[in-house]
């Protein structure tokens, strides 16, 4: 039976990585990121937060929410990697809002936001991105053709003095500006865009 975080939360002391996305569809690259983050950051769990609707992506070519959630469950193990619809149940579409709600409901959990290098490049387009970076540690995973560009982009430059080694992302009481860092990992070639193209489905933007 697949575990599912309760929307009302709990008081466990756990270290949780949050990997959000459309998962249109979920693929081996997402699983690779989750497994790498578990090992490198010493996490208890990774939650695959299936977005009910990404404001930065077009609706054309976006599979129904239930289908995307099921594809995320197919790559999860239900124990340490958990696919969840909690964002939809919280009624949030923006990551900064989701994190605020999760911290209220899971007050003793330590959250770290997991993202590919392509999302680090796009971070300045996210609602409340500076607040997000200030309050939540961010672990960036390499993406083919994206990593170097992301590390010289606007977000990386703005947050340069807060960059830390992966082992330091969840160390300490979490006061002050949250750190971010690049997690060493091989660049996994899987791409939801390529999978959709192979299936002949309309494009829905980058993963």
Beta strands, then each sheet from edge to edge (+ up, - down):
strand 1: 15-21
strand 2: 45-50
strand 3: 81-84
strand 4: 110-116
strand 5: 137-141
strand 6: 180-183
sheet 1: 3+ 2+ 1+ 4+ 5+ 6+
end
